[in-house]
Amino acid sequence: MRQPRTRRAHAIKRSAIMAALAAASLSAGAAVVAAPVPVQMLVGAIRPTSDPTVLDVEIVTVNDGGTGFSVPDRLSALLADGLSGRTVVLDRIDKGAAAFPAVQPGGFGRAVYRLKLPDDLAGRAITLSLPEASAPRFALDPAPRATAATPPQPMPPPLTPPPPMASTKPESGNAFLANLSAYAPIYAVYGPGTNSDARLQISFKYQFFGRARAVGRGQPWENGIHFAYTQRMFWNLGPDSSPFRSVDFMPELFYLIPAARVGDRLTLGAQLGFRHESNGRAGIDSRSLNMLYVQPVATVPLGDYALTAGPRLWIYTGSLKDNPDVKRYRGNAGLLLELGADDGFRLTTTGRLNPGSGKGAIDAELSYPLDAIVDTKLNLYVFGQAFAGYGENLRDYNRSTKRLRIGIGIIR
């Protein structure tokens, strides 16, 4: 049976709009997670206004369901800049059913929403997502290109497109990436003449709850719960096979109380948690321990520098059969001391001591921005590392060593 001319014309027009929107999404770098939902809400265009911090966002609603759909007056959206993300509200310019009737089954409609950019995102490359439960999830490149359906539009500075990443998988689908951040330093250093010439470390932490870095006063208590992982590798580069002498695996679960100002100069914070350490070996080379710890941290400014001190106390839990006398060499207390400037030198020392046995160790790290020495434009630090005492790695917990190494760092 032939369709009436009006129905066929409407279907052709609707198909053309859907094709144009698909092309616009692809050209803008939008990543769509398909889902069999009856109503789809698509970002059609983003346009500037006379206020550079205010944008008009065109949302196209396509109703493939069997009943009419009322376009909401407000939509929740997520803005992210790769470091942090936050929920914002899009307000429809023409509100109410009279201004925008329901989208009928098999139909579509356009509505314009207003977005107020947060001040701290000005000048950054950002992404816009629509995490509505009734719609597919989108992450839209903030600078749409011109298509047949969308004429070229000048975009304000806050929405310049991000530089291409050397990855075949888009980052836009990782909604919680902003909750992943640095923890302990990340570096690679080298000092010849020992059985552990090179020392490499990687580390990160992850915030389980809430918006990234929304921790502390005025925030839900559970936002302070974090997971962290640190891996430290000791590489013997002398032999032909260049084996790793030891690899220490250090996952931990901790609660973070971020630094808060107390008085005019002093800031105080704290961390308490559970930490596991092991070296993944079997037999006589196997080492492992578990500990519960607490560490208050205080920081005071000293001119252009800041001085940080953080004593740490811990108790061992579980079995120590792989290293039954580890307490003799590690004790139950340590101290963090750090002096440095954000754009200059930083010296960090961590020490531990068992007063009963007199055994202990000190680990020191000195870093300085490489670009401040040589105009390289490299985002790296010159990194020096030294160790003296017992147990630089878990395998050698009862062995005294001295090490001096130099290399590069990414995080300090």
C-alpha positions in Angstrom: 0.0 0.0 0.0 1.4 3.4 -1.0 2.1 6.0 1.6 0.2 9.3 1.1 2.5 12.0 -0.3 2.5 14.0 3.0 3.6 11.0 5.1 6.3 10.0 2.7 7.6 13.6 2.6 7.6 13.8 6.4 9.5 10.4 6.6 12.1 11.6 4.0 12.6 14.9 5.8 13.0 13.1 9.1 15.5 10.6 7.6 17.5 13.5 6.2 17.7 15.2 9.6 18.8 12.0 11.3 21.5 11.5 8.7 22.7 15.1 9.1 22.8 14.8 12.9 24.8 11.6 12.6 27.3 13.3 10.3 27.5 16.2 12.6 28.2 14.0 15.6 30.9 12.1 13.7 32.6 15.3 12.5 32.5 16.7 16.0 34.2 13.7 17.5 31.1 12.6 19.4 31.1 9.1 20.8 27.7 7.6 21.1 26.9 4.5 23.2 23.9 3.0 21.4 20.9 1.9 23.4 17.5 0.6 22.4 15.5 3.6 23.8 12.4 5.0 22.3 13.4 8.7 22.7 16.8 10.1 21.7 18.1 13.5 22.6 20.9 14.7 20.3 23.2 17.7 20.5 22.6 19.5 17.3 24.7 22.6 17.6 26.4 24.8 20.2 26.3 28.6 19.5 27.9 31.6 21.3 25.9 34.5 22.7 26.8 38.1 23.4 28.2 36.9 26.8 31.3 34.7 26.2 30.5 32.6 29.3 27.0 31.8 28.0 26.2 29.3 25.2 23.1 28.2 23.5 22.9 24.4 23.0 20.4 23.1 20.5 18.9 19.7 21.5 17.1 17.6 18.9 14.6 15.2 20.3 13.6 12.1 18.1 10.6 10.1 19.3 10.6 6.5 18.1 8.1 5.5 20.8 4.4 5.0 20.7 3.3 8.0 22.9 4.1 11.7 22.9 7.2 13.0 24.7 7.3 16.3 26.6 10.7 17.9 26.2 11.9 18.8 29.7 12.4 22.5 30.7 15.8 21.5 32.3 18.5 19.0 31.4 21.4 17.8 33.5 24.7 17.8 31.7 28.3 17.0 32.5 31.2 19.4 31.7 34.7 17.9 31.9 38.2 19.3 31.0 40.2 16.1 31.4 41.1 16.9 35.0 37.8 17.4 36.7 34.1 17.2 35.9 31.0 18.7 37.2 27.2 18.6 36.7 25.6 21.6 35.2 22.0 22.4 34.3 20.8 23.4 30.8 17.7 25.7 30.9 15.3 25.7 28.0 14.8 29.2 26.6 11.1 28.7 25.7 9.6 26.8 28.6 6.3 25.2 29.0 4.1 23.0 26.8 2.5 25.9 25.1 5.9 27.2 23.9 7.1 23.7 22.9 4.4 21.1 22.3 5.1 17.4 23.0 7.0 15.5 20.3 4.6 13.1 18.7 5.3 9.4 18.0 7.6 9.1 14.9 8.3 12.8 15.0 11.2 15.1 16.0 11.6 18.6 17.5 14.3 21.2 18.2 14.7 23.0 21.5 17.4 25.5 22.5 18.9 25.4 26.0 21.1 27.9 27.7 24.4 26.9 29.3 26.3 29.1 31.8 30.0 28.1 31.8 31.7 28.0 35.2 34.4 30.7 35.4 37.2 28.3 36.2 36.6 26.4 32.9 37.2 29.5 30.8 40.0 29.0 28.3 40.1 25.2 28.6 39.2 22.5 26.1 36.1 20.8 27.5 33.6 18.1 26.7 29.9 18.1 27.1 27.9 15.0 28.0 24.1 14.4 28.4 23.9 11.6 31.1 20.1 11.5 31.0 18.7 8.1 31.8 16.1 8.3 29.0 18.7 9.1 26.3 21.8 7.7 24.8 25.0 9.1 26.4 27.0 11.6 24.3 30.4 13.2 24.7 30.6 16.0 22.2 33.8 17.7 20.9 33.2 21.3 22.0 33.9 22.8 18.6 31.5 21.3 16.0 32.6 21.6 12.4 30.4 22.8 9.6 28.0 20.2 8.0 25.2 20.4 5.6 22.7 20.7 8.5 24.8 23.1 10.6 26.3 26.2 9.0 29.7 27.3 10.3 29.4 29.0 13.7 32.2 31.0 15.5 33.0 29.4 18.8 34.2 31.2 21.9 37.7 30.5 23.4 36.5 28.1 26.2 35.4 25.6 23.6 38.5 25.2 21.5 38.9 21.5 20.4 41.3 19.4 22.5 44.5 18.3 20.7 44.3 14.8 19.2 45.4 12.0 21.5 47.7 9.2 20.4 45.1 6.5 21.0 42.6 4.6 18.9 40.0 4.6 21.8 38.3 7.9 22.6 38.6 9.1 26.2 35.1 10.6 26.0 33.4 7.3 27.1 35.3 7.3 30.4 32.9 9.2 32.6 35.0 8.8 35.8 38.4 9.5 34.3 38.6 12.8 36.3 38.5 10.8 39.5 41.9 9.2 38.7 44.9 11.3 39.8 48.5 11.2 40.9 49.5 9.7 44.2 53.2 9.0 44.9 56.0 10.3 42.5 56.4 8.7 39.1 60.0 8.6 37.9 62.9 6.5 36.5 66.4 7.0 37.9 69.7 5.2 37.4 72.9 4.7 39.4 75.5 2.2 38.1 77.6 -0.3 40.0 75.0 -2.2 42.1 72.6 -5.1 41.6 69.7 -2.6 41.4 71.1 0.1 39.1 67.7 1.5 38.0 64.7 2.3 40.2 61.3 3.0 38.5 58.1 3.9 40.2 54.5 4.3 39.0 51.6 5.4 41.2 48.0 6.6 41.0 44.9 7.0 43.2 41.2 6.8 42.5 38.3 8.6 44.3 35.4 6.1 44.5 32.6 8.5 45.3 31.4 12.0 44.2 32.8 14.6 41.8 36.5 14.6 41.3 38.4 16.4 44.2 35.1 17.3 45.9 36.5 16.2 49.2 36.4 17.8 52.6 34.3 20.4 54.2 30.8 20.7 52.8 31.1 17.4 50.9 29.7 14.0 51.6 31.9 12.0 53.9 32.2 9.0 51.5 34.0 11.2 48.9 37.2 10.8 51.0 37.4 7.0 50.3 40.2 6.3 47.8 42.1 3.4 46.3 45.8 3.8 45.5 48.3 1.6 43.7 52.1 2.0 43.7 54.6 -0.2 42.0 58.3 0.1 42.6 60.8 -1.8 40.3 64.5 -2.4 40.9 66.3 -3.2 37.7 69.8 -4.8 37.5 71.1 -3.5 34.2 74.5 -5.1 34.6 74.0 -8.7 33.4 73.3 -9.5 29.8 69.7 -10.5 30.7 69.1 -7.3 32.7 66.7 -8.9 35.2 64.6 -7.1 37.7 66.0 -7.8 41.2 62.8 -6.9 42.9 59.3 -5.6 42.1 57.2 -4.3 45.0 53.4 -4.1 44.6 51.7 -1.7 47.0 47.9 -1.4 46.8 46.0 0.4 49.5 42.6 1.6 50.6 42.6 4.9 52.5 40.5 7.8 53.7 41.7 11.3 52.8 41.0 14.4 54.9 42.3 17.1 52.7 44.5 20.0 53.9 42.4 22.8 55.4 43.7 26.2 56.7 44.0 26.5 60.5 44.8 30.1 61.4 46.7 32.4 59.2 49.6 30.2 58.1 49.1 26.6 59.1 47.2 24.0 57.1 46.4 20.5 58.4 45.2 17.3 56.8 45.3 13.6 57.4 45.2 10.1 55.9 44.4 6.8 57.4 44.2 3.4 55.6 45.1 -0.2 55.0 48.2 -1.0 52.8 49.4 -4.3 51.4 53.0 -4.9 50.2 54.3 -8.0 48.4 56.9 -8.9 45.8 55.0 -11.5 43.8 57.7 -14.1 44.4 57.4 -17.7 45.7 59.5 -19.8 48.0 62.4 -18.3 50.0 62.2 -15.0 48.1 58.6 -14.4 48.9 57.9 -11.2 51.0 54.6 -9.8 52.1 53.0 -7.7 54.9 49.8 -5.8 55.7 49.5 -2.6 57.8 47.0 -0.2 59.2 48.3 3.3 59.3 47.4 6.9 60.2 49.3 10.0 59.1 48.5 13.6 60.0 50.2 16.2 57.8 50.9 19.9 58.5 52.2 22.6 56.1 53.5 26.1 56.7 54.8 28.6 54.1 58.4 29.7 54.2 58.8 32.6 51.8 58.5 31.2 48.3 58.6 27.7 49.7 56.4 25.4 51.8 57.5 23.1 54.5 55.4 19.9 55.1 55.8 17.4 58.0 53.8 14.2 58.4 54.5 11.6 61.0 53.1 8.1 60.2 52.3 5.4 62.7 51.3 1.8 61.7 50.6 -1.6 63.1 51.1 -4.9 61.2 48.1 -7.1 60.6 47.8 -10.7 59.3 50.6 -13.1 58.9 54.3 -12.1 58.6 55.6 -15.7 58.0 57.4 -14.6 54.8 59.4 -12.0 56.8 58.8 -12.7 60.5 61.4 -10.2 61.8 60.4 -7.3 59.5 59.4 -5.2 62.6 63.0 -5.2 63.7 64.1 -3.4 60.5 61.0 -1.3 59.8 59.6 -0.5 63.2 56.2 1.1 63.6 56.8 4.8 62.9 58.1 7.0 60.1 58.3 10.7 59.2 57.7 12.6 55.9 59.5 16.0 55.5 59.2 18.1 52.4 60.5 21.5 51.4 59.8 23.0 48.0 58.1 25.4 45.6 55.6 24.5 42.9 57.9 25.8 40.1 61.3 25.2 41.7 63.2 22.8 43.8 61.5 20.2 45.9 63.2 18.0 48.5 61.2 15.1 49.9 62.5 12.7 52.6 60.8 9.7 54.2 62.3 7.9 57.1 61.5 5.1 59.4 63.1 3.9 62.7 62.8 1.2 65.2 64.3 2.7 68.4 64.5 -0.7 70.1 66.8 -2.2 67.4 68.3 1.0 66.1 67.5 -0.2 62.5 65.9 2.2 60.0 66.2 3.9 56.7 65.9 7.3 54.9 64.8 7.8 51.3 65.4 11.2 49.7 64.1 12.7 46.4 65.3 16.0 44.9 63.6 17.4 41.8 63.6 20.5 39.6 61.7 21.4 36.4 63.8 20.5 33.4 62.6 23.4 31.3 63.9 25.8 34.0 67.4 24.5 33.3 67.2 24.1 29.5 64.6 25.5 27.2 63.2 22.2 26.1 59.4 22.6 26.5 59.5 19.1 28.0 57.1 18.5 30.9 59.6 16.6 33.0 61.6 17.0 36.2 65.3 16.3 36.7 65.0 13.8 39.5 67.7 12.7 42.0 67.1 9.9 44.5 69.2 8.5 47.4 68.7 5.8 49.9 70.5 4.7 53.0 69.5 2.0 55.5 67.6 -1.3 55.6 65.0 -2.5 53.1 65.1 -0.3 50.0 62.9 -3.0 48.6 60.8 -5.7 50.3 63.1 -8.6 49.2 66.0 -6.9 51.0 64.1 -5.8 54.1 66.9 -7.0 56.4 69.8 -5.8 54.2 71.6 -2.5 54.6 72.4 -0.6 51.3 73.3 2.9 50.1 72.2 4.1 46.7 72.5 7.3 44.7 70.6 7.7 41.4 69.6 10.4 38.9 67.0 10.5 36.1 63.7 12.0 35.1 60.3 12.4 36.8 56.8 13.0 35.6 55.1 13.4 39.0 56.9 14.5 42.2 
